[in-house]
Amino acid sequence: GQSLGYGFVNYVEAGDADRAIGALNGLKLQTKTIKVSYARPSSASIRDANLYVSGLPKAMGQKEMEQLFSQYGRIITSRILMDQVTG
């Protein structure tokens, strides 16, 4: 399964998402600089707590992304989008 280099992190608390953006947006990981911003809300209950992360290193796995973002608060869900052909 090859990462597409982007994913989502959904926090319980909106303030945690804000802290993660402040700390991680522009962070250099390996040869990539990640971009962290608010995702379009799919419901009012996750507004301002759902983050879009792009520029992830292709080798970064789900566990590594969760370890990086869990420093800023409790995560409800997270996922790295994968190539549909390779899984």
N, C-alpha and C positions, 0 to 999 in steps of 0.2 A: 504494500500500500504506500503510494507516494503522496506526500502532503502537497496540497495546492498552495501552501504558504500563507493561509489565512484561516481564522477560526473565530469562535465566539466564546465569551465568558459572561455568565449571568450571576450577579451577586444577589444576596439576600437584601443588603442595605445599599441604597443609592450612594451614600457617602463613601462607601468602600470602593465603588466603581470610580468615583471622582478622584480618590486618592491613588488608585491604580493608574489612571490616566496621567496624573501629575508626575508620578514616579517612573512610569514605564514608557510613555510615549517618547519616541526618539532613541530608545535604548539600543545600543549596538549589540547584537548577538551573532557571534561568529563573523560572517561577512555581510550580514543584513542589518538594516536599521528598521526596527518595528514601528508601526503606527498603531496607536491605540485611541479609539474614539467611541462615542456612543453609537450603538446600532439603532436602526429604526425600530421603535417599539412595536411589538406585535400585540401588546395589550397594555392597558393602563397600569396593571399591577407590576410590570417590569420596567416601566419607563424610567430612564436615568440609572438603571442598574444593569442593563444589557450592553456589553461592549463588543465592538468589532475590532479584531486584531489582524493586521496585515503585515507582510514582510517577514513572516516567521521562517527560520531556516528549514529547508526541506527535511532535514534529519530530525527535527524536533518532534517528539511524540506527545501524546495526550497527557501522560503523567508529568513530563517536564513542563508543559505549559501550565498545568494545574499547580505545580510546585511554585512556579514563578508568580502566579497571580494570587495564590492562597495567602501570601504574606499580607495582603491588603484587606482580607475579610473572608467571610464564609461564602463559598460558591454554591449556587443551586445546581447549575449545569455548565458544562464546557464541552467544546468539540472542535477538532481540527478537521476541516473539510478535506476529503481525499479524492483522488482521481477515481472516477466511476468505472473505468476500464480495469485498473489494477487493484481497486479496493482500497 
